[in-house]
Amino acid sequence: MAANQPDIDIAPLIEHALLIPTATPQQVQQWCEEAERYKFATVCLYPVHVRQAVELLHNKKPKVCTVIGFPSGATTSTVKLYEAQEAVENGAEELDVVINLGWLKTGKTKELHREIAEICSETGKIVKAILETALLTEAEKRLAAEICMDAGVAFLKTSTGWSTGATVADVKLLRELTRGNIGIKASGGIRTLEQALDLVMAGATRLGTSKGPDLIRERDNLEKEVIGNG
């Protein structure tokens, strides 16, 4: 690692995301192979690809994560719960659930809490609530975090990546709010090692990115440079 960068192994924190609408079975296979090679935390993909990924990663270190109500969060609670339950039946271990932003902004906090709590309790899996922080005021971020933590989520996730992505400021705010009691997943727009390390230093415990292999190669190249200059 370069002298001006913290010595943090980011590989176990990376969730290798394949969330483009055109994703193919061949790409799912590639992402799973890369996740295993680099020992990433998860592969994160659409529900339609869960069964294939589960087969490819059977008895391997990376878990299979999928997205629920993605990317708008505006499907009904019944549909979200069914989507989550079906994903779990197909083998998903982790669920990234987009909260209903309209409910949050119009004060329907009971409905929001009920929706997330039901998914947590009915699936029994790791649930990450996607807050889409770029679309929220600071007061809304605080309220969303409070509701989702009370509902039983294991992580707060900054973004879908479909608006804008994670910021150091948002991760710091979520660290303040969670006080280390649950995880923080920074996602969206993480394309360089420097960005990734900044987010981890700010408090992120997972990194959602499609650029995981690039980040590892960047790290390895920096280490070679340090050795070469030593």
GIHU-V47117 format. One record per residue. N is the residue number from 0. RES is the residue in one letter. SS is DSSP state (helix for helix, strand for strand, loop for the rest). PHI is phi in whole degrees, 0 to 359 (NA if undefined). PSI is psi in whole degrees, 0 to 359 (999 if undefined). Layout:
N|RES|SS|PHI|PSI + N|RES|SS|PHI|PSI
This chain:
0|M|loop|NA|142 + 1|A|loop|297|153 + 2|A|loop|299|331 + 3|N|loop|268|10 + 4|Q|loop|239|143 + 5|P|loop|294|148 + 6|D|loop|273|81 + 7|I|loop|239|128 + 8|D|loop|277|104 + 9|I|loop|277|344 + 10|A|helix|306|313 + 11|P|helix|291|351 + 12|L|helix|264|346 + 13|I|strand|278|133 + 14|E|strand|254|111 + 15|H|strand|282|102 + 16|A|strand|268|131 + 17|L|strand|233|82 + 18|L|loop|237|34 + 19|I|loop|269|146 + 20|P|loop|297|337 + 21|T|loop|265|11 + 22|A|loop|305|136 + 23|T|loop|248|163 + 24|P|helix|303|326 + 25|Q|helix|295|321 + 26|Q|helix|291|322 + 27|V|helix|302|316 + 28|Q|helix|298|316 + 29|Q|helix|299|315 + 30|W|helix|296|320 + 31|C|helix|293|319 + 32|E|helix|297|319 + 33|E|helix|293|320 + 34|A|helix|299|320 + 35|E|helix|290|318 + 36|R|helix|299|317 + 37|Y|helix|264|359 + 38|K|loop|59|48 + 39|F|loop|289|163 + 40|A|loop|293|313 + 41|T|strand|212|166 + 42|V|strand|255|131 + 43|C|strand|244|116 + 44|L|strand|213|176 + 45|Y|loop|290|154 + 46|P|helix|305|327 + 47|V|helix|297|339 + 48|H|helix|260|359 + 49|V|helix|300|312 + 50|R|helix|300|317 + 51|Q|helix|298|315 + 52|A|helix|296|322 + 53|V|helix|298|318 + 54|E|helix|296|317 + 55|L|helix|292|328 + 56|L|loop|256|15 + 57|H|loop|302|127 + 58|N|loop|64|21 + 59|K|loop|246|165 + 60|K|loop|294|312 + 61|P|loop|295|142 + 62|K|strand|269|164 + 63|V|strand|259|122 + 64|C|strand|245|144 + 65|T|strand|226|169 + 66|V|strand|252|144 + 67|I|strand|235|131 + 68|G|loop|65|30 + 69|F|loop|265|138 + 70|P|loop|259|359 + 71|S|loop|270|332 + 72|G|loop|76|8 + 73|A|loop|259|11 + 74|T|loop|283|166 + 75|T|loop|288|161 + 76|S|helix|299|323 + 77|T|helix|297|317 + 78|V|helix|292|318 + 79|K|helix|299|316 + 80|L|helix|295|317 + 81|Y|helix|298|315 + 82|E|helix|300|318 + 83|A|helix|294|315 + 84|Q|helix|295|319 + 85|E|helix|296|319 + 86|A|helix|299|319 + 87|V|helix|293|319 + 88|E|helix|300|328 + 89|N|loop|277|355 + 90|G|loop|114|2 + 91|A|loop|295|137 + 92|E|loop|260|336 + 93|E|strand|225|144 + 94|L|strand|233|121 + 95|D|strand|260|109 + 96|V|strand|252|123 + 97|V|strand|282|125 + 98|I|loop|288|161 + 99|N|loop|280|100 + 100|L|helix|292|327 + 101|G|helix|297|318 + 102|W|helix|297|316 + 103|L|helix|301|315 + 104|K|helix|284|344 + 105|T|loop|249|15 + 106|G|loop|80|14 + 107|K|loop|274|62 + 108|T|helix|288|327 + 109|K|helix|294|318 + 110|E|helix|296|317 + 111|L|helix|298|314 + 112|H|helix|298|315 + 113|R|helix|298|318 + 114|E|helix|298|312 + 115|I|helix|289|318 + 116|A|helix|298|322 + 117|E|helix|294|318 + 118|I|helix|296|318 + 119|C|helix|299|312 + 120|S|helix|285|323 + 121|E|helix|282|332 + 122|T|helix|265|327 + 123|G|loop|69|15 + 124|K|loop|256|173 + 125|I|strand|291|120 + 126|V|strand|248|130 + 127|K|strand|247|122 + 128|A|strand|273|121 + 129|I|strand|273|117 + 130|L|loop|271|339 + 131|E|loop|53|62 + 132|T|helix|301|333 + 133|A|helix|297|339 + 134|L|helix|260|5 + 135|L|loop|243|150 + 136|T|loop|283|168 + 137|E|helix|298|321 + 138|A|helix|297|321 + 139|E|helix|291|322 + 140|K|helix|299|315 + 141|R|helix|296|317 + 142|L|helix|295|315 + 143|A|helix|298|317 + 144|A|helix|298|316 + 145|E|helix|298|315 + 146|I|helix|297|313 + 147|C|helix|290|322 + 148|M|helix|296|318 + 149|D|helix|294|332 + 150|A|helix|282|347 + 151|G|loop|107|17 + 152|V|loop|290|156 + 153|A|loop|266|339 + 154|F|strand|216|151 + 155|L|strand|255|131 + 156|K|strand|246|136 + 157|T|loop|291|315 + 158|S|loop|207|159 + 159|T|loop|277|334 + 160|G|loop|93|356 + 161|W|loop|269|345 + 162|S|loop|259|254 + 163|T|loop|238|171 + 164|G|loop|262|199 + 165|A|loop|291|145 + 166|T|loop|235|153 + 167|V|helix|300|320 + 168|A|helix|298|317 + 169|D|helix|293|320 + 170|V|helix|296|319 + 171|K|helix|298|320 + 172|L|helix|296|315 + 173|L|helix|295|325 + 174|R|helix|296|320 + 175|E|helix|298|319 + 176|L|helix|284|324 + 177|T|helix|276|335 + 178|R|loop|53|33 + 179|G|loop|77|5 + 180|N|loop|281|332 + 181|I|loop|223|171 + 182|G|strand|280|165 + 183|I|strand|231|123 + 184|K|strand|252|116 + 185|A|strand|269|132 + 186|S|strand|210|156 + 187|G|loop|94|115 + 188|G|loop|78|14 + 189|I|loop|273|103 + 190|R|loop|238|349 + 191|T|loop|230|158 + 192|L|helix|298|321 + 193|E|helix|300|315 + 194|Q|helix|301|313 + 195|A|helix|300|314 + 196|L|helix|293|322 + 197|D|helix|300|319 + 198|L|helix|290|322 + 199|V|helix|294|317 + 200|M|helix|297|330 + 201|A|helix|284|342 + 202|G|loop|133|358 + 203|A|loop|292|135 + 204|T|loop|251|352 + 205|R|strand|218|153 + 206|L|strand|231|116 + 207|G|strand|267|117 + 208|T|strand|201|150 + 209|S|loop|270|358 + 210|K|loop|255|21 + 211|G|helix|308|309 + 212|P|helix|300|323 + 213|D|helix|296|320 + 214|L|helix|295|320 + 215|I|helix|292|319 + 216|R|helix|296|320 + 217|E|helix|298|317 + 218|R|helix|299|314 + 219|D|helix|296|322 + 220|N|helix|295|322 + 221|L|helix|294|320 + 222|E|helix|296|321 + 223|K|helix|297|320 + 224|E|helix|297|318 + 225|V|helix|297|316 + 226|I|helix|296|319 + 227|G|helix|295|330 + 228|N|helix|267|356 + 229|G|loop|286|999
